[in-house]
Amino acid sequence: MDASRSFEDLVSIMDRLREPGGCPWDREQTYATLRGYLIEECYEVVDALDRNDLPDLCEELGDLLFQIVFLSRLAKEDQAFDAGDVVSGISAKMVRRHPHVFSDGDAKDAAEVLVRWEEIKRLEKKDAGRPDSDGSVLAGIPPALPALVKAQRLGTKAARVGFDWRQDADVFLKLDEETAELKAAVASGETHHVREEIGDALFTLAMLARRLGVDADAALADANAKFHRRFTRIEHELKRRGVAIEEAGLPLMDRLWNQAKSDPGSEAG
């Protein structure tokens, strides 16, 4: 299939939807109203990835692409840019940031590629006079990123310039330190202090995950799914026994939890 032709068709469809006589709903949309749909489509793409559902991934990527084309159409109406500018811009950026592929540069490994990528990115922002082009190593991280994802991105950028623990054991010591401080905060009864120490402990865990090559956000998502499976099994068992969950009591629910935990079949799905 001709990808360029298909993209042009999608842009033409979007133009028709926004033109007089087009779709009343599409004509009412603004940058602000599309924001939520954009976020939703991103998460649906992630969900398809997590389920390894490639047919659904294809559909969800299409939905996400439509949001990109939609926003580009609004920008075209504001005479800012259009979908063609978006495509040509990202194409030029990828060529600039891969000199080891598209010019006479070279890179010995993926780590060196990332270092050069950040260097090129900082120079681009400086040349463009962007507000965040102050030379900070941490520049360029979207403020709206989920907090756990953002924590790992911050740690990764800092680590690339040498600001990192020397060994994993040092991170465990830091985690022990943060746990002790959290216990002290809880004992103090100061809510704001407890919040701060929980944040420090979570950040340290995110740093440990980064060093171990684990996506902290994905790991937490897996833990959420596991809890959901096990607790749902408790609910089903209580229902089978004719026991209302509000009346089951913690000892019984603990026993059922441990049964679900020890049964490999409960971890499927």
C-alpha positions in Angstrom: 0.0 0.0 0.0 1.2 3.5 -0.9 1.7 5.1 2.6 2.0 8.6 1.3 -1.2 8.3 -0.8 -3.0 6.9 2.2 -1.9 9.8 4.4 -3.0 12.3 1.8 -6.4 10.6 1.7 -6.7 10.9 5.5 -5.8 14.6 5.4 -8.4 15.1 2.7 -11.0 13.3 4.8 -10.2 15.6 7.8 -10.4 18.7 5.5 -13.9 17.6 4.4 -15.0 17.1 7.9 -14.0 20.6 9.0 -15.2 22.4 5.9 -18.7 24.1 5.7 -21.2 21.4 5.1 -18.9 18.9 6.9 -19.5 17.2 10.2 -21.2 19.4 12.9 -19.3 17.7 15.7 -15.9 17.8 14.1 -16.4 21.5 13.2 -17.0 22.3 16.9 -13.8 20.8 18.2 -10.9 22.9 19.5 -7.3 22.3 20.7 -8.7 22.1 24.3 -11.5 19.6 23.4 -9.1 17.3 21.5 -6.6 17.2 24.3 -8.6 14.5 26.2 -9.2 12.4 23.1 -5.4 12.6 22.3 -4.5 11.3 25.8 -7.2 8.6 25.6 -5.9 7.3 22.2 -2.3 7.2 23.5 -3.4 5.0 26.4 -5.4 2.7 24.0 -2.3 2.3 21.9 -0.4 1.3 25.1 -3.1 -1.1 26.1 -2.9 -2.8 22.7 0.9 -3.1 23.1 0.5 -4.6 26.6 -1.9 -7.2 25.3 0.3 -7.9 22.3 -2.8 -7.5 20.1 -1.3 -6.5 16.8 -4.6 -6.1 14.8 -5.9 -3.9 17.6 -2.6 -2.0 17.7 -3.0 -1.2 14.0 -6.5 0.2 14.6 -5.4 2.2 17.7 -2.4 3.7 15.9 -4.9 4.8 13.2 -7.0 6.5 15.8 -4.0 8.2 17.2 -2.9 9.3 13.8 -6.3 10.8 13.2 -5.9 12.9 16.3 -2.5 14.2 15.0 -4.1 15.0 11.6 -7.1 16.7 13.4 -4.8 18.9 15.5 -2.7 19.7 12.4 -5.9 20.8 10.6 -6.7 23.2 13.4 -3.2 24.7 13.2 -3.7 25.1 9.4 -6.8 27.1 10.0 -4.8 29.3 12.4 -2.1 29.6 9.6 0.5 28.1 11.9 1.4 24.8 10.2 -0.3 21.8 8.5 0.0 18.1 8.4 2.7 18.3 5.7 4.8 20.5 7.9 4.5 17.9 10.7 5.7 15.1 8.5 8.5 17.0 6.9 9.6 18.3 10.3 9.9 15.0 12.0 11.6 13.5 8.9 14.3 16.3 8.9 14.7 15.9 12.7 15.3 12.2 12.4 18.0 12.7 9.8 19.7 15.5 11.9 19.7 13.3 15.0 21.1 10.2 13.3 24.4 11.6 11.7 25.9 8.1 12.2 23.3 6.8 9.7 22.7 9.7 7.3 26.1 11.4 7.2 29.7 10.5 7.8 29.4 10.2 11.6 29.7 7.0 13.6 28.5 5.5 16.9 30.0 2.5 18.7 26.9 1.6 20.6 23.3 2.6 21.6 24.6 4.5 24.7 26.7 6.7 22.5 23.7 7.3 20.2 21.7 8.5 23.1 24.4 10.9 24.3 24.8 12.4 20.9 21.0 12.6 20.5 20.7 14.7 23.7 23.6 16.9 22.5 22.0 17.6 19.2 18.6 18.2 20.8 20.1 20.8 23.2 21.8 22.6 20.3 18.5 22.6 18.3 16.6 24.1 21.2 19.3 26.7 21.8 19.3 27.7 18.2 15.5 27.9 18.2 15.5 30.1 21.3 13.1 27.8 23.2 12.3 28.8 26.8 13.8 25.5 28.0 17.0 25.8 26.0 19.0 27.0 29.1 21.5 24.2 28.7 20.0 22.1 31.4 20.6 18.4 31.1 17.0 17.9 32.3 15.4 20.1 29.6 12.9 18.6 27.2 11.0 16.3 29.6 7.2 17.0 29.1 5.7 18.4 32.3 2.5 16.3 31.8 4.3 12.9 31.8 2.9 10.5 34.5 5.0 11.0 37.6 6.6 7.5 37.6 7.6 7.8 34.0 8.9 11.3 34.5 11.0 10.1 37.5 12.8 7.5 35.3 13.3 10.1 32.5 14.9 12.5 35.0 17.2 9.9 36.4 18.2 8.7 32.9 19.1 12.2 31.8 21.1 12.8 34.9 22.9 9.4 34.7 24.1 10.1 31.2 26.3 12.9 32.5 27.6 10.7 35.4 25.1 11.7 38.2 24.2 8.2 39.4 25.0 5.7 42.1 28.1 3.7 41.5 26.5 0.3 42.1 23.0 -1.1 42.7 23.8 -1.8 46.4 24.1 1.9 47.0 20.5 2.4 45.8 19.3 -0.3 48.2 21.0 1.6 51.0 19.3 4.8 49.9 16.0 2.9 49.8 16.6 1.8 53.4 17.3 5.4 54.4 14.1 6.6 52.7 12.1 3.9 54.4 13.4 4.9 57.8 12.6 8.5 57.1 9.1 7.5 56.0 8.5 5.6 59.3 9.7 8.6 61.3 7.3 10.9 59.3 4.4 8.5 59.9 5.2 8.5 63.6 5.3 12.3 63.6 1.7 12.5 62.3 2.6 15.3 59.9 0.7 14.7 56.7 2.9 16.9 54.5 6.0 15.2 55.8 4.6 11.7 55.1 3.7 12.8 51.6 7.2 14.1 51.0 8.8 10.9 52.3 6.5 8.6 50.2 7.5 10.7 47.2 11.2 10.2 48.0 10.8 6.5 48.5 8.9 6.1 45.2 11.5 8.2 43.4 14.3 5.9 44.7 12.4 2.8 43.6 12.1 4.3 40.2 15.8 4.9 40.1 16.4 1.3 41.1 14.1 0.1 38.4 16.0 2.3 35.9 19.3 0.8 36.8 18.0 -2.7 36.6 16.5 -2.1 33.2 12.9 -2.3 34.4 10.1 0.1 33.2 8.8 1.2 36.6 5.4 2.3 35.2 4.9 -1.0 33.4 6.0 -2.9 36.5 3.4 -1.1 38.6 0.8 -1.7 35.9 1.6 -5.5 36.1 1.3 -5.3 39.9 -2.1 -3.6 39.6 -3.3 -6.3 37.2 -2.1 -9.0 39.5 -3.9 -7.4 42.5 -7.1 -7.1 40.4 -6.9 -10.8 39.4 -6.3 -12.0 42.9 -9.0 -9.8 44.5 -11.5 -10.7 41.9 -10.9 -14.4 42.7 -11.6 -13.6 46.3 -14.9 -12.0 45.3 -15.8 -15.0 43.2 -15.0 -17.5 46.0 -17.0 -15.5 48.6 -19.9 -15.4 46.2 -19.7 -19.1 45.7 -19.8 -19.6 49.4 -22.7 -17.2 49.8 -20.7 -14.8 51.9 -21.1 -11.0 51.5 -17.7 -9.5 51.0 -18.6 -6.8 53.6 -19.1 -9.6 56.2 -16.3 -11.9 55.2 -13.7 -10.4 57.6 -10.0 -9.9 57.0 -8.8 -13.4 58.3 -11.0 -15.2 55.6 -10.1 -12.8 52.9 -6.4 -13.3 53.8 -6.7 -17.0 53.5 -8.4 -16.7 50.1 -5.8 -14.3 49.0 -3.0 -16.7 49.8 -4.8 -19.5 48.0 -5.1 -17.3 44.9 -1.4 -16.4 45.3 -0.3 -20.0 45.5 -2.4 -21.2 42.6 -0.5 -20.7 39.3 -3.8 -20.8 37.4 -4.9 -17.6 39.2 -2.1 -15.7 37.6 -3.1 -16.4 34.0 -4.4 -13.6 31.9 
